């Protein structure tokens, strides 16, 4: 804590001038004189903010209490110097994997004395799936392909149009691994955007690297937030400014590979809630303080954040990965299940500082693995409005693969399964779900420690804290009370259940604490009792938290008008998209309806302008009954004004934009075309009262209506929401050349309601009276009736958990993509890239799922049987084959005369060429280098030749016998006269 620095949080977003005035006025009545506002020079300085950092020299409690008494100040808390340690450790590929003692090298955010309790214990918590750790080094570490992201790549999904923020140590500008870095911002007191540690580069690479160690979503838009110095130091105020900027930039996914045990840092926690409430999916590491329980880090322990734990490539829970339960609720309650999900976090490869790849371990490695997978999944969803922090968490935990032998406070819902999550998201319907989805006090080890002993009468109730995820909206509530419905055939009436729960589910989540106890009648009974809890969650329609929306065709209750005016004066902002209203045109467009056999005349125009003008009159605003049409350009956007009205009256200090249009009303009434210049169509106004809201008027709603839209104006709506929410006026509007002086309304008659209309027939506000339609009495608010639980006389389900299924999802009926056809081709390695880990296809360790793991022994057995059958067949063939008589080897002949004598061809006379091939007894043919025979031996051979080519056999054991024996099996008749042919054939071909 920095004693002299305090974070002053406000109830809304205000300019720097307004914040200064609030603090000055609050401290005037105190005894504090020596104080100052600490300047913050970062990209958020140009925008309104909801906090300020002040430095007070005197430590006086009364002055702080005076600050908190100001109506616009929400809270005053000390500024924290954050040592949120980066959650990683360098992988050491050279160290053996089967050693039983490890040295602690991971960074811990908690005191070393706590982490040092596990230094002497070197094993990893095994799940029983593998008995050897040597397999670890043979597994490829390309984590994106290990999780089968390549299947989605082949389908064309690569993270396109998804904005992902990395809150870390920065990234160099020209890093070769990234092609879509949209923005780099620095929030520290160091004047650099580059990464001096390499941690931020590694995290960004796991998410979106496009080469070498490839990330999950290479086409995602990267927004780099440097929130840590090279000394790993940060401040709470740095994060608050950066979070505000992330909301302003409409970030989709935010990775936070940092954390600390400081969930009591109220400004930080409140800002995380605000961040997720603005539809930012936050993924955070749970910490490296394992294997101790209750060591979760913030913000991963928050219900609206996806908390990620780490496993190795053998699917063992990493020893360094922090464990649940959450400690927020202690000592007043029981903690929730965390982490939400686990994935690979040991020995994962990612981008190096200047290129190339490196391997790191830690939950900060597991966090970007899930963030990259979430980014990729978001890009696969066609209806992006269905994606929110709750629906994404529902898809991840419902598709997770449970690890055997591991309890829920270590693995959460199990191991990340990317393809099953893709299945669920593409058939998802907004709904509420529970985490965990069931409670089984007999299931060990997953439900440990709840399953460690049975419950009994007179014992303390067992309390399980269940998280409610509301995918239907950012806010919700539980309708009536949760109901306990025991199964009578399964003795459910032997236990009693009590509930406590969140009154409001915000943002996207809440809690349901279930207390389980034994009834008195079961004091001497032993067995298993079952039942289920019924919870009904209602979520209102989405309305912008800082802006109001009104139905423009309906009338308004007087109480509605008064209430809306009070709310706008107190800070609510209002945007009105009007439309045309002209009684002369309404009478002109009547027609005869052939179906009803009646003349049809509109009871109102495109908008009920008279009712809107009554609502806006208190702020000196009004619409006219003009009717205009035409194309125009606004802020470099092509626009179309389709049958809209104009602004007749607007405050003088407001901003009004005008355009040139065609008078469509005159064209309908008189068939004349007249062009009117300086038609006021857009007005922006900030109420002058302190804390007042903002009002925006626009004269045409067709650009938002799907049934009539030609050119949309969603960009304009977005810009107007920025103005109403944060007071940021787009420069393209405030400095537009089309800006004119606001109209005063002088000389213009206000539009009147058409006489004889029948709007009261369809209105929920008006009712028919003798003197004309009048507003009804304001209906009373409905009161909830609490229903009593009802026992169920039916059998309980046999399997409480098959998978964490959602109500609208049946995974058995959804076909997965064809994996085989989508296997990527092997690409050539990049310079400096190791091929040891880059096997893109095939079944490999670490890539198993449970189904594949079960079929491998079957395929191995069948393969062994095929090989065995092949050898048996070959042996039988060899035994049944008839023995062939060895061919008789004829003695080589030596010819003295040049011309051979006439002899029968069947005897055969080897030619000189044949004699040159086989030289028994050391005889050599011309050109050969054999032994030279003696003269006596030559004479003996000549005498034998003269007696008529008699056959001869070399003595046993001589050189000739050896050669003949080796050549004999190869002799066969051929058509080419090659070596080893018969003597007769050689004789016929001899020269």
N, C-alpha and C positions, 0 to 999 in steps of 0.2 A: 504494500500500500504506500502511496505517496501522500503523506499526511497533509501537505499544503495544497494539493490539487483535488478538485471535486468535479464530478460530472453532474450538471444540472439538466435533468430531463424535463421537457415541456409536454403539454397535452396535445400538441399538434406541431405542424411544420410552419416555421416563421422565418422571416428574413433576418439577416444579421443585425439590422437596426432595431427590429422589434425585440429580438432576444436580449440585446443590450439594454433596452429600455425596461424590460421586465425585471432583469436582475438589478438594475440601478434603483428602480422604484421599491423593490423588495428590501434592499439593503439600506435604504435611506433611514428607516426607523431603527436600525440596529446600531451597535457600537463599532461595527467593522468599517474602517475607512481605507485600509491598505489592502486593496484587492485589485485584480486585473483579469481580463479575459485572455486566455492563451490563444494566440492566432494559430489557425490550422490552414496551411497552404497545400491544398490537394484538389483534385478535380471536383470534389463536392462543394468547394467553397463558393461557387457561383450559384448554388441552388439553395432554397430554403432548407432548414435543418430542424430536427426535433431535440437537439441537445446543445450544450455549450460546456466548455472546460474553463473553470475559473481557478485562480490561485489566490489563496487567502493567507496572508502572513501570520495573522493572529489566529490561534486555535481557540475559537470561542463557539461553544455549542449553541448559544442563543442566536447567533447570526445565522447558523444553518437552519435552525427551526424557523426563523423569520423567512428565509427563502422558501421553505416548503409551504408556508402559509399563503403564498401568492396563488391566485386562482389559476394561472396558466402554467404553473410549475408542478410537475407530477411527482418528482422524486429527486433527492440529492444524495449521491453516493460517492465514496472516495474513488479517485482514479487509481487503476491498478496497472502496475508494471507487469506484463504478462510474460512468464517464462513457460510458454506452451511448447514443450520440447517436441521436436519433429520426430515422428514415430517411425524410425527405421534403423536398420543396422546393416553394415556392409556384409554381403554374402562372401564366404571364403570357399571358393571352389576347390582349393587344394587340400582342405582338411578332410580327413576320412569321415564317412557318414555313420559308421557303425561303432564309433566310440561311445562309451557310456557316460563320460563326463564332459560337460560343456562349460565354457567360461561365459559369463554374462557380458554381452557387448552392446545390447540394445539400449537406446536412450529411454529413460523413464521420467515422467513428469512428477512422480512422487518422490519423497525422500529415499535415498539409497538404502537407509536402514530397513525400510519395509521390503524393498525388492531383494535385498541381500539374504532374506530368509530362504530363498530358493537356490542360492549359489551352489550348494553341495549336491543338488539333485539335478542330474544331467539328462534324464530321459524325457522323451516327448510323450504326451498322453496318447497312447495308441488306441485305436478303435478295434483292433483285432483283425483288420482286413489284410494286412501284410505283416509277415514276420521278419523280413529283412529290410534294413535301411539302405542296403547297397543299390536297391532299385532307384533311389532318389536321383542319383547322378546320371541315370540312363533316360530320364524323362525330359522331353523338350520343354523349355521354359518360355516359349512363345505363348503367353497366357491367352491372347485373343483367339488363337487357333485352337488351343487346348479346350477352351470353352465353346468352340464351334461357331465363333463369330463369322468365319469364312462362309458358312451356309447362308447367313443373311447378306453378306457381301455379294454372293452370287445371285441373290434375288434383287440386287440393286439398292440395298439399304446401307448407307455408309455414314450416317449422321448428318446429312445435308439439312441446312436451315434450322439447326438446333444450336442455341447459344449456351456454351458451357463456360463457367468461371472457375479458375484455379486460384485459390487463396493460398499463397505459399511464398517462396523466396525469389520469385521473378523468373525471367527467361531472356536469353540473349536475342538480339534483334534479327540476326541472320542465321539462325540455327537451321541446318539442312534438313531436319526431320519434319518441319512443319510448313504447311502451305497456306493455312487459313487463319493466321493470327490477326484478329480484327483490332485488338487494342491491348496495349500494355500500360498499366498505371502504377504509380509508386505512392504508397501511403505511409512510408517511413520517413525518418529524418536523415536518411542517406540519399545523396543525389545520384542515384543510379537506378536503372531499370533492369540491369542484368542480374543473373543468378550467380552469386559468389560461393554457394555451397553445393549446388547441383541437385538439391532435393526438389525444387520446383520444376526443373527441367525434366527430371525423372517422372514426376507425377503427370506432367503434361504429356509426356511421351506415352505413358501407359494408356492415356485417354485418346490421344489423337495423332500419334506419330504415323507418318505415311511411308516410311522405309526402314530397312534393317529391322530393329525390334518394333514391329508394327503395333499401333494402338487399335482400340476398338472402333473408333469413329474418325477416320482420317479426314473426312470432309466437314466435320463440325466447326462452328465458329468459336475460336478460342479467345477468351478474355482473361488476360493475365493480371492478377492483383498482387502486387508485392507488399505484403503486410508484415514481413519479418526482415530484420537486419541480418547482416552476415554473422552477427554474434548471437543470433536466435533470440532477439529481444523484440517485444512488441508492447503496445499499450491498448487498453480497451477502447479508447477513443479512435484509434486507427481502424479497428474493426468496425466500429459504429459508422464512421464515414464511408468505409468501403462497402458495407452492407447497404447503406442508403443509395450509393451509386449503382450497386447491382440491381436494386429494385427499379431505379430510374432507367437502367438499360434493358429491363425486362429479360433478365437472365432466366434460362429454362432449368439448367442443372448447375449446382454449385458443389465443388469438392473441397472439403476441409480436412486435410490430413494432419490435423493438429488437435490438441485437446488438453484439458487439465481438470483437476478435481474441484472446480470452482463454480458449481451451479448456483452459488449464492451471489454471483456477480450479476445483479439484477439488470443493469442496462444491457449487458451482453445477451442474457437469456430473453429479455423482452424483444430485442431486435431480431433474434432468431425466429421467435414467434411471428413477428411482423413480416419477416422475409418469406416464410412458408405460407403465411396468409396471402401473400401476393403471388402465389402459385410457383414459387421457386422450390424445386426438388433439391433438398440438401442431403448430401452423403458425407458422413464423417467417420473417422477412425475411432474405435472404442478405447484404444490405449494399449500400451506395451507393459502393463503392470501385472500380467499373469505370472504364475497360475493362481494368485490369491483371488478369492471371491470378493465381490463388492468393490472392485477397483475400476469401474467404468469411468470414462472421462466425459466431460461436457464439451460440445453439445450433443454427442452421440447418444447420451442417455435420455434425450427428450423424445416425447411420443411422436412429434411431427417430423423427426429427423430419422433417416435410415442409418442405423448404427451397424458398422461392419467389423467383424472379427476375422482372424487369420487362421488358415490351415496350410499344411505343406502339400506337396504333390502326391503324397500317399494318403491324403484325406485324413490326416491326424490333426487334431486341434493344436495349433502352435503354442509352445510353452509360454511365449511372451505375450500372447493375446489375453487382454483383460477379460474378467468374468463378471457376470451379473451377480445378484440382482441390483436394481437401481437403489440408490440410497437417499433419494429425495424424500421419500415417505417416512423414513426412520426418524425418531422412534415412534412416531404417531401412527404408523401403518406398516404395510408390507410392500416390498419393492416389486417392480414390474419385470417382465421377461426382457432381457437384453443380452447379447446383441440381437438384432433382427435377423441377420443373415451372416454367413461366413463364406469366404472364398480364398483363393490362393494368395498367400502373403509371405511365403518363404522362398527365397531364391528366384524371384521374378525378375525378368530382364526388362530394362527400360532405357530411355535415351540418356546419354552422357552429356556433360556440360557443353562440350564443343563438337559433339558428334559421336558416332559409335554407340556401343551398348555397354551397360553395366548391370550387375545383379544386386538387388537389395532385398532385405527382409524386414518385415514389420507390418503393423496394421495400417500404416500410412501407405504401404504398397497395396494392401487389400482394398483400401478405400477407393483409389482411382480405378481399380479393376471393376468395382461395382458402378462407379460414376461413369466410366466408359461404356459399360454394358447398358446402363440406364439411358445414356445419350443415344446409343444405337437403337434401343427399343423405342424411344420417343420418335425417332425418324421413321419407324415402321407403322405408326398409327396414323390413319387417314383423318380421323376426327380428333384433332389436337385438343379440343375443348374437354375431351374425356380424360386427358392426362393431367393429374394433379399429384401432390405429395402423397395423398391417401391411396389413390388408385394404383400408383406405381408401387407403393409398399405392399398393397394387397396382392398385386401380381407376383411380386418377388417372393413373398412368404408362402403364397399358395402353390407356387411352382418349385419351391426349394426341395432338394433331395436330403432326407434325414440321414445323418451319419449314425451308424449303430454304435452302441456302447457309450454314448456321450449325452450328458444331461442338457436340459434346455437353457440353463444359465451359462453354458459354454458355447453351444452351437446355435442358440436361438431356434429358428425354424429349419435350419439345415444349410446345405451347400447351394450356392447360386447355380441355377439351371437356366441358361440363356434362352434356349429354344422353347422350353415349356413356358417361360414367361412371355415369349413372343406369341405363343398360342393363346394364352389367357388375355393379353392386351387386345388382340384382334377379335375377340368375341366378348369383350367386357361390356357390362351394363352397370351404370352407377348404382352403388349399394353400400350398405354398412356391413362390417364383419368384425369378428373378435379375434384377439391375439393373446393367448392361444385360443383355438377354436373349441377346445374341450378340456376338461379336467378329469384325470384318472389317478386317484390316489393309490392305485394298485400297480401302475405301470412304472417299473424301474428298468434302467436307470434314467430314462428321459425325464420323468417327473420328480427326480430327486431335487430337494430333500423331502418333498411332500409325501413321497411313497416310503419313507424310511421307517415309519411305524403306523399301525392302524389307529383310527380314532376311536374313542370310547366315551361312554356317558360320564359326565362330570369333568372331563378334560377341557382344557382351553380350546376354543374354536380354532379351526384351521382356516386361515385367511389367504385367499389367492387374489392377486390384483390383476385383473384382465384389462387390456387396452382395447378401446372401441375405436375403430377406424371408419371414418365417414367419407366415403368416396362420392357422396351426392352433393356436398357443398362444404365451404370453409367453416360454416357454422351449422349447428344442429342441436337437437335436444332429444331426450328420452321421453316418449309419450307414455303417460300413466307411470306405473311402477313396473320394474322387472318382475316377471311371474316365475314362481317355482312350481314346476309341473312334475311331480314324482311318478315313476312307473310302478304301479301297484304290483304287477307280477314279479318285479325285481326288488321288492321290499323298499321302494323309494320313500315310503312314509316313515321309515325308521330314522331318517335324518331330517334335520331342519336347516333352513338356509335363510340368511339375512343379507341385505344389500346396502351398500352406500355407493353413490355414483356422482358423476359430474352433472351439475345443473345445466351447464352449457357445454357443448362439444365444440371447442375452438382452440387452435386452428386445426381442422380436419380430424380431431381426435378427442378422446376423453377417457376416463377410467371407470371401471366397474369392479368394486371390491366385493367378493363373495365370501361370507363367513359360513363355515360348515360345521355342524355339531350333531350329536346323537340325541335322539329323543329319549324321554324317560322310559317309555315302554320297551325300548331296545337295550336296556341296561344289561340284561343277561343274554342277549342275542349275539350271535357271531355269524358274519357273512358279508356279502357285497350288496350294497344298495345303489340304485341308479335312478336318475331323473334328468330333466333338462330345464334350462332357464330360457325364457322367452323375453326378448328385448325388442321393442319397437322404437326405431329412430326416425325422426322427422327432420327434414332439412329445408329451410325456406329457399325461395328462388334467389338466384344470385343478383345482388345489387351492389354497385360500387360503394365501398366503405365511406367514401368522402363525397359522393354525389347522389342526388335524388333523381328519380325518373317518374314521369307522370303520364297517364293516359290522356292523349290530346283530343279525343273525340267525346269523352264523357264529361258530364257536369261534376261539380265538386261539392261535398258537404261543407257548410260554413265552418264546422270544426276543423276540417281538413285544411281549409285556406288559412285559418288562424294558426294552426299547428305548424304548417309549412313555413309561414312567415317568421314565426318565432325561431324555428330551427335554422333558417337561413341567417337570421340575425346573430345566432349563436355559433355559426361556423359551418353549417351544412351548405354544400354547393349544389346548384341546380342548373341542368342543361335542358333546354326546350328545343326540340326539332318540330317545328310547326308545319302547316301545309295551307292550301288555299281555302278561302271562305268568302263567297260572294253570293248574296241572295239573288241578284239578277241572273247570274250564270246558273244558279241552282234551279230557278224556274225555267230557264231556257233549255236545260238538258233533260226535262221530264220526257217520258216516253210511255207508250202503251205496252203493258206486259201481256203477251199472248197466253201465258200460263195461268195467271190470276184474273185475266180479263179486266184489269184495272189500270188506270194511269198511275205511273210510278214517279215520284218526285223525291229527291234526297232530302232527309231531315236535317242534315248538316253537311258541311263540306269535307275536305280531306282532314281538317282539324276543326275543333269547336273553338274558333278564335274568340268569340265573345266571352266564353268561360275562361279562356287563358288570359285575356286582358283583365278580367276581374281579379284573377290571381296575381298578376304582375303589376297591378296599378299602384301598389304601395311603394314600389321602387321606381315609379315614373317610367314604366315601359309599356309598350303596346304594339300589336301587329296591325297591319292595314288589311283592307279587303281587296287589294290589288292582286292580279293574277299574271304571273310572268313566266317566261320560258326562254331558254337559250343555252348555248355552249359558252364556256369561259375557262380561263386558266387562273389558278390560285396556288401560289407557292410552288410553281413549276409542276402542278398536277392538273391534268385535264379533267374538267368538271362539267356536269350537265344539270341545269336547273329545270326540273320538270314540274310545271304547274305549281309553283310555290308563291307565297305571299312575300311582302316586304315588311320592314320594321318601320312603324309609323312614329314611334316616340322612344327616346333612349336618353339616359343621363348624359350630361355634357362632358363629364370626366371619364366616360367610357370610350372603348375602341370600337369603331364601326367600319366595316368593309363594304364597299359598293361595287356594282358591276353594271354593264349595259345589257339590257334584255329586250325581248319583244313582248308587247302587251298582249298576252293571250286572251285576257278577258274581253278586250275590245274586238279581237278577232272572232271570238265566239258570238258576241252580241251583234256586231255590225259588219263582220267579214272585212275588216280593215286591218292592215298591217302597219303598226306604229312601233318604232324603236325608241325606248326610254333609257336615258343615260342616268348614271349615279343612283341606281336602285339599291337602297341599303338592305343587305341580306344577312349580315353576320354582326353580332354585337357581343363584346366581352366587358364585364363590369365587376370590379372589386368593391364590396360594400365598405364605406369609409369607417364604420364603427370598429373599435378594437375587437378582434376575434370574430369579425363578421365573415360570412361566406362569399361566394362568387356566383354570378349568374351569367349564363351564356344563352343567346337566342340565335336560332338559324331558321330561315323561312321555308325550308323544303326538307321533307323526310323521305322522299322517294329514293335518295341515294343510299338509304339503309334498308329499304324494303325489298326483299327478294322477288316479290311478284311483279314489281314495276321497275326495278333498278336497271339502268343502262350503264352508268359509270359510278362505281361505289365511291364513298367518301369516308372509308374507315380510317384513313390516315388523318383526316380532319377530326374525327371523333377521338382518336388517340391524342392528338395535340390538344384538344379541348379538355380531355381528362387530365392531362399534365397541368393545364392551367387551373382547373378546379381543385385538383388534389394538392398541388404543391405551389401554386401561385406563379408558375413559370410561364410567361407569355412567349409563344414562339416568335422569334425575330422575323420570320417570314410574314407574320400577321401584323405585329406591332410596327414594323418598318415598311409595310407594303405600300406601293404606289397607289393602290386602290383605297387607301384609308381616307375617309372624309369626316367632316364634322357631324356629330350625331344629330339626327332630326329632332326637332322640338315638338312636332305634332300639331303645330299651329295651322288652323284652317282645314284640318282633316276631320271628317266625321267618323266616329268610332263605329265599327261594324255592329249591327244589331241582329238579334236572333230572328229567324224567319217566322212570320206569323202563320199559325195553323200547322206547325210541324208536330210530328208525333214521336218525338224523341223519348218521351216518357214511357212509351210502350216497351222500349228496350233498355231503359236506363235503370241502374241499381240505386240511383240517387233521387231521381224525380218521381213523383206520383201525381196522378190527375186530381185536381181540385176544381171547385166551381169557378173560381176566378182565374184558373190557369194552373199549369204544373208548378208544384212547389217541392222543395227538398223534403225527403223523408226524415224521420227521426234517426239519429245515428244508432246503428245496431250495437247491442252490448257485446262485449268480448266473450267468447265461449269459455266455459269452465270445464276443466277435465274431471271426469268421474273415475275414481280409482277402482280397478277391478280386482277381485280376490283370485288367488291362484286356484286352479282346479286340478285335482289328480287325474292321471291318465291311466285307464285300464287297458293298456296295450304293452306289447313286448318292446324292450329297449333294443336299439340297433346292435347287431353283433360286433361290428367293427367301428369303434369310435373314430379312428383315424385311418384313412386309406391314403389320402393326401389332403393337404389343407385346401379343400375345394371351396370356391365361392358359390353363392346361391345360383347364379345364372350361368355357371360354367360347368360343362361336362367334358372333361379332357378325353374321355374314352371315345367321344364322337367327333373329336377334332383331329384331322389328319395332319401329321407333321410334314414338313417339306421333304422332298426326296433327297436324302443326304448324299447318296452315292453319285447322283448326277451332278451334284453341286460341289464336288471336291475340286479344289483349285489345282491348277497345273503347277508343277515344280518350277520355280523361277530361278534364274541364276543368282548366285550370291553377290551381294554388293561388296565393294572393297572394304576389308576390315571386319566383315561379318563372318562369324563362325558357323559352320554347317552342322555343328554338333547338336544344335537345338532346333534347327529349322526344317523339320520334317512336317510338311503341311498336311499330309493325308494319312489314311490308314488308321487302324486301331492300335493304340499305344497306351502304356501305363500312364495313369494320371488323367486319361481321357475316358476312362470307363464310366458308364452309367450302370445302374443296377441290372437292367435287362441284358446289356451286352456281357456283363460279368457272369451272368448265369448261363449264357449260351456258349461261352468259350469252352468249358469242359466237354460239352456235347460234341462240338466240332473236333476237338482234339481226339476224342475217343473214336469217332468215325474215321478220321484220317489214319489213325494207327491201325484200325481194322482193314482199311484198304491196302496199306503197305504190307501188312501180314499176309493178306490173301494173294497179293502179287508174288511174294516170295514162295508161297506154297505151290502156286501154279507153275512157277519156273522149275522148282525142284521136281515136281511130278513129270514135267516134260522131259527133264534130263534123264530120269530113271526109265521112262517108257520108250526112249529113243533107241532103235536097233544099233548094235555095235557094228561099226564099219571096219572092214579089213584094211589094215595099213597097206598103202601102196608099196610095191617092191621097188627098191632103189636100184636103178641100173648103174653098172660100173661105167665110169667115164672112159672113153676111147681116145687114144692118141694116134693121129694119122701122120704117116711119114710122107706119102706121096701128095703131090699138089692136087691132082684130080681124083676124086673118090671113085672106087670101083663100082661096077654095077652090082647092086645088091638089092634084096627085097626091101621095099619101103617100110615094112613093118618093123624091121630091126632099127632103122634110124641111124644116121651118122651125124653126130654133133658137128656143127660148123665151127670155124675158128672163133666166131663171135660167142658161140655157146661155151666153147672151151675157155674163152677169156672170162666168162662169168664165174664158173666154178673151177677151181684149180686144186684138185686133190693131190696130196703128197707133195705139195710145194711147187707143182708145175706152174709156170707163169705164161700167160699169153703175151703177145707183143704189146709193149707199152706198160705192162704190169710190173710190179716190184715184189715178186715172190721169191722163194728159195731156188737156188740153182742146183739141179740134180747132177749126180756124178755121171761119168761117161759110161761105166758098166751098167748102171741102171737104165740108161737111155738105150743101150743095145738090147737089153732084155725086153724092153717095151716095143722096140722095133720088130723083134722076132715074133712077138705075140701078134702084132698087127699084120705081119706077113702071113700068119697062119689062118687069117680069115676073120678079123674083127671079133675075136672072142671077148665075152664079157668078163669082167674082173671085179673083185670086191676088195676094197681097201682093208688092211688088217684092222682088227678091232682095237679101238682106242687111238687110232691114228687120226691125223687132221682131217682126212677125207671122210672118215666115218662120222666125225662130229658134224661136219658141214652138211653131209647128206641127211643125217637125222634131223637137223633143224630145218632143212629146206623141204623135206618130203611132205609134211602136212600142208604146205602152201601150194603144191603143184596142182594145177588145174588147167584145162583147155580153155584158151581165150582166143578171141578173134584178132588180137593185136600183136601176137607173137612176142609178148613181153616175157620178162624173166620168170623162169619156173615153168615154161610150157613143156609139152611132151616132146620126146625126141623125134618122132615122125613128123610132127608139125614143124619143128625147127629144121628138119632136113629138107622139107619141101620149100621153106623160105630161105634156105641158105644160098649164098651166091654161087 
